Amino acid sequence: MAFKKWTASARQLRSDPRFNSKLVSKFINCLMYDG
């Protein structure tokens, strides 16, 4: 259940401008959930 706070909602998720990938942006959001 610790992963619930790391999930990014679908409406906030945008493609990463550098890699043009939603998977990359989700990964970055999971890393930077506090900032």
C-alpha positions in Angstrom: 0.0 0.0 0.0 3.0 2.3 0.1 2.8 2.8 -3.7 -0.6 4.6 -3.5 1.0 7.9 -2.7 3.4 7.6 -5.7 0.7 7.1 -8.3 0.1 10.0 -10.7 -3.4 10.6 -11.7 -4.2 10.3 -15.4 -5.4 13.9 -15.8 -2.1 15.3 -14.5 0.1 12.9 -16.5 1.7 14.6 -19.5 4.3 13.3 -22.0 7.8 14.0 -21.0 9.1 16.8 -23.2 12.6 15.3 -23.5 11.7 11.7 -24.2 8.1 12.2 -25.3 7.0 9.2 -23.2 4.3 9.0 -20.6 6.1 6.1 -19.0 9.1 8.3 -18.4 7.0 11.1 -16.9 5.3 8.7 -14.6 8.6 7.4 -13.4 9.9 10.9 -12.8 6.7 11.7 -10.9 7.2 8.7 -8.7 10.7 9.8 -8.0 9.9 13.4 -7.3 6.5 12.9 -5.6 7.6 15.3 -2.8 8.9 18.1 -5.0 
